[in-house]
Amino acid sequence: MRAGFLLAILFLAGGYSYLAFSELPYLSSAGRLGPGFFPRIIGASLVVLCVYSLYADARAARPGEARSPYWRTAVVVALLTAAFVVLLEVLGGLASMIVFMAAALALLNRGRHLQNALLALLLPVSLYFLFVVWLNAALPRGMIPLPF
C-alpha cells in the first residue's frame, strides 16, 4: 500500500515539477526571483524524497508481507481530497477547507467531536487570515462567495 501511495505521489510530484520548470519563469523581468523559484524547489524536493522513500521501502520489504489494514482509510481520504478539489470551485477556499477538515477528522479522529469541530473551524480560518489578510493572496472564491 505504501509503495502504491508513494508512486502516486511521485507521479503527481513529477507533473507538478514539469509545470514548475516549463511554465513558470525562474526570474522576473526585473531580474529578481520569479514565480517559478519556490515551485521548482518544492517539486524537485518532492521527486527526490519520493524516489528515496521508494528505494528505502524496497530494501526493507520482507517477502510475503501482508497488505496494510488501513487501505480502505487511505482510499476514503483520497476520495475526500478529490471532493475537496471539486468543492474549491463550488464553495470557495474557506468553506471547502472547513468541510474537508470536518469530514477527514470525523474519519481519522473518531469520538472527539469538540476537538474535531475546533480544528475544522480554527485551522481553515487561520489559513484564510494568513493568506488573504496578511499575505494579500487570493483563495478561490467559488460560486458562493463569502461576504468578507
JOBELLIN-V901769 format. One record per backbone hydrogen bond with DSSP energy under -0.5 kcal/mol. CO is the residue of the C=O (numbers start at 0). NH is the residue of the N-H. Records with the same first field share a line. If there is no record, write none. Layout:
BEGIN
CO=NH, NH
END
This chain:
BEGIN
0=4
1=5
2=6
3=7
4=8
5=9
6=10
7=11
8=12
9=13
10=14
11=15
12=16
13=17
14=18
15=19
16=20
17=21
18=22, 23
19=23
22=24
24=35
25=33
27=30
31=27
33=36
35=39
36=40
37=41
38=42
39=43
40=44
41=45
42=46
43=47
44=48
45=49
46=50
47=51
48=52
49=53
50=54
51=55
52=56
53=57
54=58
55=59
56=60
61=64
67=70
69=73
70=74
71=75
72=76
73=77
74=78
75=79
76=80
77=81
78=82
79=83
80=84
81=85
82=86
83=87
84=88
85=88, 89
86=90, 91
87=91
88=142
89=142, 143
91=95
92=96
93=97
94=98
95=99
96=100
97=101
98=102
99=103
100=104
101=105
102=106
103=107
104=108
108=111
110=112
111=115
112=116
113=117
114=118
115=119
116=120
117=121
118=122
120=124
121=125
122=126
123=127
124=128
125=129
126=130
127=131, 132
128=132, 133
129=134
130=136
139=92
142=144
END
